[in-house]
Protein backbone atom coordinates (compact mmCIF):
# COMPACT_ATOMS: atom_id res chain seq x y z
CA UNK A 1 0.00 0.00 0.00
CA UNK A 2 1.23 3.51 -0.83
CA UNK A 3 2.56 5.59 2.04
CA UNK A 4 0.74 8.78 2.88
CA UNK A 5 2.49 12.12 3.27
CA UNK A 6 2.26 11.78 7.06
CA UNK A 7 3.79 8.28 6.95
CA UNK A 8 6.68 9.69 4.96
CA UNK A 9 7.02 12.75 7.20
CA UNK A 10 7.59 10.52 10.24
CA UNK A 11 10.78 9.20 8.61
CA UNK A 12 12.18 12.59 7.54
CA UNK A 13 14.79 14.63 9.49
CA UNK A 14 12.12 17.29 10.31
CA UNK A 15 14.69 20.09 10.16
CA UNK A 16 12.87 22.22 7.56
CA UNK A 17 16.32 23.04 6.15
CA UNK A 18 14.95 23.77 2.66
CA UNK A 19 17.93 22.00 1.05
CA UNK A 20 15.45 19.85 -0.90
CA UNK A 21 13.95 22.94 -2.51
CA UNK A 22 10.75 22.92 -0.45
CA UNK A 23 9.93 25.16 2.51
CA UNK A 24 9.20 22.36 4.99
CA UNK A 25 9.75 18.64 5.42
CA UNK A 26 5.99 18.16 5.25
CA UNK A 27 5.87 19.85 1.84
CA UNK A 28 8.64 17.52 0.69
CA UNK A 29 6.69 14.52 2.05
CA UNK A 30 3.59 15.57 0.12
CA UNK A 31 5.55 15.81 -3.13
CA UNK A 32 7.18 12.43 -2.53
CA UNK A 33 3.83 10.80 -1.79
CA UNK A 34 2.51 12.22 -5.07
CA UNK A 35 5.48 10.67 -6.96
CA UNK A 36 6.56 14.10 -8.19
CA UNK A 37 10.10 13.95 -6.78
CA UNK A 38 12.70 11.36 -5.83
CA UNK A 39 13.79 10.49 -2.29
CA UNK A 40 17.40 11.53 -2.96
CA UNK A 41 16.27 15.17 -3.13
CA UNK A 42 16.61 15.15 0.66
CA UNK A 43 20.37 15.25 1.42
CA UNK A 44 19.95 14.53 5.13
CA UNK A 45 18.05 11.24 5.10
CA UNK A 46 19.32 8.58 7.49
CA UNK A 47 19.91 5.05 6.23
CA UNK A 48 16.98 3.85 8.34
CA UNK A 49 14.77 6.49 6.80
CA UNK A 50 15.83 5.55 3.29
CA UNK A 51 15.04 1.88 3.95
CA UNK A 52 11.64 2.76 5.35
CA UNK A 53 10.73 4.95 2.42
CA UNK A 54 12.01 2.88 -0.47
CA UNK A 55 8.50 1.86 -1.45
CA UNK A 56 7.41 5.48 -1.57
CA UNK A 57 10.36 6.63 -3.66
CA UNK A 58 10.48 3.72 -6.13
CA UNK A 59 8.85 4.45 -9.51
CA UNK A 60 5.32 3.04 -9.84
CA UNK A 61 6.25 1.30 -13.11
CA UNK A 62 9.54 -0.61 -13.08
CA UNK A 63 12.11 0.24 -15.73
CA UNK A 64 12.80 -2.84 -17.89
CA UNK A 65 15.64 -3.07 -20.40
CA UNK A 66 15.48 -5.32 -23.46
CA UNK A 67 18.62 -5.82 -25.48
CA UNK A 68 22.08 -4.40 -24.94
CA UNK A 69 24.30 -1.70 -26.37
CA UNK A 70 23.11 1.41 -28.15
CA UNK A 71 20.04 -0.33 -29.61
CA UNK A 72 18.68 -1.46 -26.25
CA UNK A 73 15.05 -0.64 -25.52
CA UNK A 74 14.07 0.79 -22.14
CA UNK A 75 10.40 0.75 -21.19
CA UNK A 76 8.44 1.64 -18.08
CA UNK A 77 9.36 4.06 -15.31
CA UNK A 78 6.47 6.35 -16.25
CA UNK A 79 4.97 8.48 -13.51
CA UNK A 80 1.90 10.15 -15.02
CA UNK A 81 -1.33 9.03 -16.63
CA UNK A 82 -1.52 11.98 -19.02
CA UNK A 83 1.54 13.47 -20.68
CA UNK A 84 0.46 17.08 -20.10
CA UNK A 85 0.86 16.44 -16.35
CA UNK A 86 4.60 16.08 -16.92
CA UNK A 87 5.70 14.02 -19.94
CA UNK A 88 6.26 10.41 -21.01
CA UNK A 89 9.92 9.40 -21.01
CA UNK A 90 10.33 5.92 -22.49
CA UNK A 91 8.62 5.61 -25.84
CA UNK A 92 6.81 2.47 -26.93
CA UNK A 93 9.06 -0.16 -28.49
CA UNK A 94 7.71 -1.27 -31.88
CA UNK A 95 8.47 -4.89 -32.79
CA UNK A 96 7.91 -6.62 -36.14
CA UNK A 97 7.01 -10.30 -35.91
CA UNK A 98 8.68 -12.98 -38.05
CA UNK A 99 8.28 -16.76 -38.05
CA UNK A 100 10.87 -19.45 -37.41
CA UNK A 101 9.28 -21.44 -40.24
CA UNK A 102 10.92 -19.19 -42.84
CA UNK A 103 13.87 -20.61 -44.73
CA UNK A 104 17.30 -19.49 -43.55
CA UNK A 105 17.69 -17.13 -46.49
CA UNK A 106 14.18 -15.66 -46.19
CA UNK A 107 14.55 -15.17 -42.43
CA UNK A 108 17.84 -13.33 -42.78
CA UNK A 109 16.49 -11.21 -45.64
CA UNK A 110 13.41 -10.22 -43.67
CA UNK A 111 15.35 -9.41 -40.51
CA UNK A 112 17.80 -7.29 -42.47
CA UNK A 113 14.89 -5.42 -44.04
CA UNK A 114 13.51 -4.70 -40.56
CA UNK A 115 16.84 -3.11 -39.68
CA UNK A 116 16.19 -0.51 -42.38
CA UNK A 117 12.78 0.57 -41.07
CA UNK A 118 14.00 4.01 -40.07
CA UNK A 119 12.59 7.32 -41.27
CA UNK A 120 13.32 11.04 -41.03
CA UNK A 121 10.45 13.20 -39.80
CA UNK A 122 10.68 16.89 -38.83
CA UNK A 123 14.38 16.53 -38.25
CA UNK A 124 14.17 13.41 -36.08
CA UNK A 125 14.88 9.77 -36.83
CA UNK A 126 11.99 7.45 -35.98
CA UNK A 127 12.52 3.71 -36.27
CA UNK A 128 11.35 0.20 -35.44
CA UNK A 129 13.01 -1.06 -32.24
CA UNK A 130 12.70 -4.87 -32.03
CA UNK A 131 12.39 -8.10 -33.99
CA UNK A 132 9.85 -10.58 -32.59
CA UNK A 133 10.63 -14.18 -33.53
CA UNK A 134 7.71 -16.60 -33.12
CA UNK A 135 8.10 -20.35 -32.61
CA UNK A 136 5.46 -21.31 -35.20
CA UNK A 137 7.35 -24.51 -35.98
CA UNK A 138 6.90 -25.87 -32.45
CA UNK A 139 10.40 -27.30 -32.76
CA UNK A 140 12.97 -26.32 -30.13
CA UNK A 141 15.99 -26.88 -32.37
CA UNK A 142 14.49 -24.92 -35.25
CA UNK A 143 13.58 -22.07 -32.90
CA UNK A 144 17.09 -21.95 -31.43
CA UNK A 145 18.67 -21.95 -34.88
CA UNK A 146 16.36 -19.19 -36.09
CA UNK A 147 17.01 -17.09 -32.98
CA UNK A 148 20.75 -17.25 -33.47
CA UNK A 149 20.46 -16.43 -37.17
CA UNK A 150 18.04 -13.57 -36.57
CA UNK A 151 20.20 -12.02 -33.86
CA UNK A 152 23.31 -12.29 -36.03
CA UNK A 153 21.48 -10.55 -38.86
CA UNK A 154 19.88 -7.86 -36.71
CA UNK A 155 21.20 -4.82 -34.92
CA UNK A 156 17.95 -4.78 -32.93
CA UNK A 157 17.04 -6.71 -29.77
CA UNK A 158 14.91 -9.84 -30.13
CA UNK A 159 11.59 -10.82 -28.60
CA UNK A 160 11.37 -14.63 -28.44
CA UNK A 161 7.76 -15.86 -28.65
CA UNK A 162 7.04 -19.38 -27.42
CA UNK A 163 4.94 -21.03 -24.72
CA UNK A 164 7.20 -24.08 -24.65
CA UNK A 165 9.78 -23.73 -21.88
CA UNK A 166 12.24 -26.13 -23.51
CA UNK A 167 12.08 -24.30 -26.83
CA UNK A 168 12.39 -20.95 -25.09
CA UNK A 169 15.42 -22.05 -23.11
CA UNK A 170 17.13 -23.50 -26.18
CA UNK A 171 16.68 -20.28 -28.14
CA UNK A 172 17.40 -17.87 -25.30
CA UNK A 173 20.62 -19.61 -24.32
CA UNK A 174 22.00 -18.98 -27.83
CA UNK A 175 21.62 -15.21 -27.53
CA UNK A 176 21.36 -14.54 -23.78
CA UNK A 177 24.24 -12.06 -23.91
CA UNK A 178 22.07 -9.86 -26.14
CA UNK A 179 19.37 -9.87 -23.44
CA UNK A 180 16.29 -10.88 -25.48
CA UNK A 181 12.76 -10.58 -24.12
CA UNK A 182 11.06 -13.91 -23.35
CA UNK A 183 7.41 -13.75 -24.38
CA UNK A 184 5.38 -16.79 -23.36
CA UNK A 185 4.65 -17.05 -19.62
CA UNK A 186 1.03 -17.87 -18.84
CA UNK A 187 -0.96 -19.56 -16.09
CA UNK A 188 -0.31 -23.02 -17.52
CA UNK A 189 3.48 -22.84 -17.81
CA UNK A 190 4.43 -20.26 -15.21
CA UNK A 191 6.63 -22.57 -13.13
CA UNK A 192 8.77 -23.79 -16.02
CA UNK A 193 8.95 -20.47 -17.88
CA UNK A 194 9.72 -18.41 -14.76
CA UNK A 195 12.55 -20.84 -14.05
CA UNK A 196 14.01 -20.14 -17.50
CA UNK A 197 13.78 -16.37 -16.96
CA UNK A 198 15.41 -16.70 -13.54
CA UNK A 199 18.20 -19.00 -14.72
CA UNK A 200 19.14 -16.80 -17.67
CA UNK A 201 18.47 -13.50 -15.93
CA UNK A 202 16.23 -12.23 -18.73
CA UNK A 203 13.08 -10.09 -18.80
CA UNK A 204 9.85 -11.95 -19.57
CA UNK A 205 6.28 -11.28 -20.66
CA UNK A 206 3.45 -12.61 -18.53
CA UNK A 207 0.16 -13.00 -20.44
CA UNK A 208 -3.20 -13.44 -18.70
CA UNK A 209 -6.62 -11.82 -18.39
CA UNK A 210 -6.23 -8.48 -16.60
CA UNK A 211 -8.03 -9.65 -13.44
CA UNK A 212 -5.63 -12.61 -13.12
CA UNK A 213 -2.44 -10.62 -13.62
CA UNK A 214 -1.89 -9.46 -9.99
CA UNK A 215 -1.88 -12.99 -8.59
CA UNK A 216 0.20 -14.42 -11.43
CA UNK A 217 2.65 -11.50 -11.37
CA UNK A 218 3.26 -12.10 -7.67
CA UNK A 219 3.76 -15.82 -8.30
CA UNK A 220 6.20 -15.14 -11.14
CA UNK A 221 8.23 -12.85 -8.90
CA UNK A 222 8.22 -15.41 -6.10
CA UNK A 223 9.58 -17.93 -8.62
CA UNK A 224 12.41 -15.58 -9.52
CA UNK A 225 11.16 -13.81 -12.65
CA UNK A 226 11.85 -10.30 -11.37
CA UNK A 227 11.77 -8.28 -14.60
CA UNK A 228 8.27 -8.64 -16.01
CA UNK A 229 6.25 -7.07 -18.78
CA UNK A 230 2.52 -7.68 -18.52
CA UNK A 231 0.14 -8.49 -21.37
CA UNK A 232 -3.59 -8.31 -20.56
CA UNK A 233 -5.42 -10.89 -22.68
CA UNK A 234 -8.94 -10.10 -23.86
CA UNK A 235 -11.55 -11.47 -26.26
CA UNK A 236 -11.80 -8.26 -28.26
CA UNK A 237 -9.97 -5.06 -29.02
CA UNK A 238 -12.10 -2.67 -26.95
CA UNK A 239 -11.74 -4.81 -23.82
CA UNK A 240 -7.98 -5.01 -24.26
CA UNK A 241 -7.75 -1.24 -24.64
CA UNK A 242 -9.83 -0.79 -21.49
CA UNK A 243 -7.65 -3.29 -19.62
CA UNK A 244 -4.46 -1.48 -20.60
CA UNK A 245 -5.97 1.71 -19.20
CA UNK A 246 -7.18 -0.03 -16.02
CA UNK A 247 -3.72 -1.41 -15.37
CA UNK A 248 -2.06 1.96 -15.91
CA UNK A 249 -4.49 3.54 -13.44
CA UNK A 250 -3.82 0.77 -10.93
CA UNK A 251 -0.08 1.42 -11.25
CA UNK A 252 -0.20 5.19 -10.95
CA UNK A 253 -3.34 6.03 -9.02
CA UNK A 254 -3.56 3.08 -6.64
CA UNK A 255 0.18 2.37 -6.54
CA UNK A 256 -0.52 -1.35 -6.94
CA UNK A 257 3.08 -2.57 -6.89
CA UNK A 258 2.31 -6.14 -7.84
CA UNK A 259 1.38 -4.95 -11.36
CA UNK A 260 3.93 -2.15 -11.45
CA UNK A 261 5.49 -3.29 -14.72
CA UNK A 262 5.42 -2.09 -18.35
CA UNK A 263 2.60 -3.36 -20.57
CA UNK A 264 2.69 -5.19 -23.90
CA UNK A 265 0.03 -5.39 -26.61
CA UNK A 266 0.17 -7.72 -29.59
CA UNK A 267 -1.63 -6.14 -32.54
CA UNK A 268 -1.12 -9.12 -34.87
CA UNK A 269 -4.43 -10.68 -35.80
CA UNK A 270 -6.17 -12.78 -38.45
CA UNK A 271 -7.73 -9.77 -40.18
CA UNK A 272 -6.17 -7.40 -42.71
CA UNK A 273 -3.03 -5.44 -41.93
CA UNK A 274 -4.84 -2.10 -42.07
CA UNK A 275 -6.75 -3.03 -38.93
CA UNK A 276 -3.53 -4.29 -37.36
CA UNK A 277 -1.83 -0.93 -37.71
CA UNK A 278 -4.93 0.88 -36.43
CA UNK A 279 -4.97 -1.33 -33.34
CA UNK A 280 -1.26 -0.76 -32.84
CA UNK A 281 -1.70 3.02 -32.96
CA UNK A 282 -4.42 2.81 -30.29
CA UNK A 283 -2.19 0.61 -28.10
CA UNK A 284 0.63 3.16 -28.39
CA UNK A 285 -1.78 5.90 -27.32
CA UNK A 286 -3.13 3.88 -24.41
CA UNK A 287 -0.12 2.82 -22.41
CA UNK A 288 1.44 -0.17 -24.19
CA UNK A 289 5.21 -0.04 -23.67
CA UNK A 290 5.83 -2.64 -26.40
CA UNK A 291 3.59 -3.21 -29.42
CA UNK A 292 4.04 -6.10 -31.86
CA UNK A 293 2.95 -5.90 -35.51
CA UNK A 294 3.62 -8.05 -38.56
CA UNK A 295 3.54 -5.52 -41.38
CA UNK A 296 6.72 -4.29 -43.04
CA UNK A 297 4.99 -1.77 -45.32
CA UNK A 298 6.80 1.54 -45.01
CA UNK A 299 3.69 3.71 -45.23
CA UNK A 300 2.00 1.80 -42.43
CA UNK A 301 5.05 1.77 -40.19
CA UNK A 302 5.65 5.47 -40.80
CA UNK A 303 2.07 6.19 -39.72
CA UNK A 304 2.50 4.16 -36.54
CA UNK A 305 5.88 5.68 -35.70
CA UNK A 306 4.48 9.16 -36.29
CA UNK A 307 1.72 8.48 -33.76
CA UNK A 308 4.37 7.34 -31.29
CA UNK A 309 6.50 10.39 -31.91
CA UNK A 310 3.55 12.68 -31.29
CA UNK A 311 2.55 10.91 -28.07
CA UNK A 312 6.08 10.84 -26.68
CA UNK A 313 7.06 14.40 -27.58
CA UNK A 314 7.22 16.60 -24.50
CA UNK A 315 4.15 18.87 -24.86
CA UNK A 316 5.94 21.59 -22.90
CA UNK A 317 8.88 21.66 -25.35
CA UNK A 318 7.96 22.27 -28.98
CA UNK A 319 9.98 20.35 -31.55
CA UNK A 320 12.72 22.63 -32.80
CA UNK A 321 15.36 22.73 -35.49
CA UNK A 322 18.77 24.30 -35.05
CA UNK A 323 18.78 28.05 -35.60
CA UNK A 324 21.15 29.33 -38.27
CA UNK A 325 21.52 29.28 -42.05
CA UNK A 326 20.04 26.32 -43.91
CA UNK A 327 20.62 25.62 -47.58
CA UNK A 328 18.03 24.21 -49.98
CA UNK A 329 19.61 22.84 -53.13
CA UNK A 330 22.92 24.45 -53.99
CA UNK A 331 22.41 28.18 -53.48
CA UNK A 332 24.92 30.71 -54.74
CA UNK A 333 25.58 34.46 -54.38
CA UNK A 334 22.46 35.37 -56.35
CA UNK A 335 20.10 32.98 -54.54
CA UNK A 336 17.12 34.29 -52.56
CA UNK A 337 17.11 34.42 -48.76
CA UNK A 338 14.02 33.54 -46.74
CA UNK A 339 13.57 33.97 -43.00
CA UNK A 340 11.45 31.86 -40.66
CA UNK A 341 11.36 30.45 -37.11
CA UNK A 342 12.90 27.30 -35.63
CA UNK A 343 9.58 25.56 -34.92
CA UNK A 344 10.10 22.25 -36.75
CA UNK A 345 6.72 22.10 -38.43
CA UNK A 346 7.11 25.67 -39.65
CA UNK A 347 10.63 25.15 -40.91
CA UNK A 348 10.00 21.84 -42.68
CA UNK A 349 6.84 23.19 -44.28
CA UNK A 350 8.79 26.15 -45.66
CA UNK A 351 11.73 23.94 -46.65
CA UNK A 352 9.43 21.51 -48.44
CA UNK A 353 7.75 24.25 -50.46
CA UNK A 354 11.09 25.84 -51.37
CA UNK A 355 12.30 22.43 -52.54
CA UNK A 356 9.15 22.08 -54.65
CA UNK A 357 9.92 25.40 -56.33
CA UNK A 358 13.27 23.99 -57.55
CA UNK A 359 14.87 27.36 -56.79
CA UNK A 360 18.04 26.99 -54.69
CA UNK A 361 17.79 29.26 -51.65
CA UNK A 362 19.05 30.09 -48.18
CA UNK A 363 16.69 29.91 -45.21
CA UNK A 364 17.62 31.99 -42.18
CA UNK A 365 16.18 30.25 -39.12
CA UNK A 366 15.69 32.45 -36.04
CA UNK A 367 15.64 30.89 -32.56
CA UNK A 368 12.11 31.57 -31.32
CA UNK A 369 12.12 28.75 -28.72
CA UNK A 370 10.13 26.53 -31.05
CA UNK A 371 7.20 28.81 -31.77
CA UNK A 372 5.57 29.59 -35.11
CA UNK A 373 5.95 32.88 -36.97
CA UNK A 374 2.84 34.66 -35.76
CA UNK A 375 3.08 33.31 -32.22
CA UNK A 376 6.75 34.27 -31.97
CA UNK A 377 6.09 37.75 -33.34
CA UNK A 378 3.27 38.32 -30.84
CA UNK A 379 5.52 37.14 -28.00
CA UNK A 380 8.40 39.34 -29.20
CA UNK A 381 10.58 36.33 -29.96
CA UNK A 382 10.72 37.10 -33.69
CA UNK A 383 11.77 40.72 -33.68
CA UNK A 384 13.23 43.17 -36.17
CA UNK A 385 16.40 43.47 -34.11
CA UNK A 386 16.94 39.69 -33.99
CA UNK A 387 16.49 39.28 -37.73
CA UNK A 388 18.70 42.27 -38.57
CA UNK A 389 21.47 40.98 -36.32
CA UNK A 390 21.44 37.54 -37.93
CA UNK A 391 21.33 38.95 -41.47
CA UNK A 392 24.50 40.95 -40.85
CA UNK A 393 26.33 38.47 -38.62
CA UNK A 394 30.02 38.11 -39.47
CA UNK A 395 30.66 35.14 -41.73
CA UNK A 396 26.95 34.82 -42.42
CA UNK A 397 24.52 35.70 -45.17
CA UNK A 398 25.95 39.17 -45.83
CA UNK A 399 29.06 37.43 -47.13
CA UNK A 400 27.22 34.70 -49.02
CA UNK A 401 24.87 36.73 -51.23
CA UNK A 402 25.30 39.77 -53.46
CA UNK A 403 21.79 41.17 -53.66
CA UNK A 404 21.10 41.58 -49.90
CA UNK A 405 17.40 40.88 -50.31
CA UNK A 406 15.43 38.95 -47.70
CA UNK A 407 11.96 37.44 -48.06
CA UNK A 408 9.82 38.04 -44.98
CA UNK A 409 6.80 35.85 -44.10
CA UNK A 410 3.62 37.57 -45.27
CA UNK A 411 1.99 37.24 -41.85
CA UNK A 412 4.48 39.76 -40.40
CA UNK A 413 4.54 42.21 -43.32
CA UNK A 414 4.17 45.00 -40.76
CA UNK A 415 7.89 44.58 -40.00
CA UNK A 416 8.98 45.44 -43.54
CA UNK A 417 9.94 49.12 -43.36
CA UNK A 418 11.59 48.96 -39.95
CA UNK A 419 13.55 45.80 -40.86
CA UNK A 420 14.86 47.47 -44.01
CA UNK A 421 15.97 50.46 -41.96
CA UNK A 422 17.60 48.37 -39.21
CA UNK A 423 19.35 45.82 -41.44
CA UNK A 424 20.17 47.72 -44.61
CA UNK A 425 18.69 44.83 -46.61
CA UNK A 426 15.89 45.12 -49.14
CA UNK A 427 12.85 43.38 -47.66
CA UNK A 428 10.41 41.52 -49.88
CA UNK A 429 7.07 40.44 -48.42
CA UNK A 430 6.47 36.77 -49.15
CA UNK A 431 3.24 34.74 -49.18
CA UNK A 432 1.06 34.52 -46.10
CA UNK A 433 0.79 30.76 -46.51
CA UNK A 434 3.66 28.37 -47.29
CA UNK A 435 1.68 26.84 -50.17
CA UNK A 436 2.25 30.07 -52.10
CA UNK A 437 6.05 29.79 -51.93
CA UNK A 438 6.68 27.75 -55.14
CA UNK A 439 4.90 30.18 -57.47
CA UNK A 440 6.35 33.13 -55.54
CA UNK A 441 9.90 31.84 -55.85
CA UNK A 442 9.54 31.24 -59.59
CA UNK A 443 8.34 34.83 -60.06
CA UNK A 444 11.42 36.41 -58.49
Beta strands, then each sheet from edge to edge (+ up, - down):
strand 1: 64-66
strand 2: 73-75
strand 3: 93-99
strand 4: 118-121
strand 5: 124-127
strand 6: 130-134
strand 7: 157-161
strand 8: 181-185
strand 9: 204-209
strand 10: 228-233
strand 11: 262-266
strand 12: 290-293
strand 13: 324-328
strand 14: 336-341
strand 15: 361-366
strand 16: 405-408
strand 17: 426-429
sheet 1: 1+ 2-
sheet 2: 3+ 6+ 7+ 8+ 9+ 10+ 11+ 12+ 3+
sheet 3: 4+ 5-
sheet 4: 13+ 15- 14- 16- 17-
end
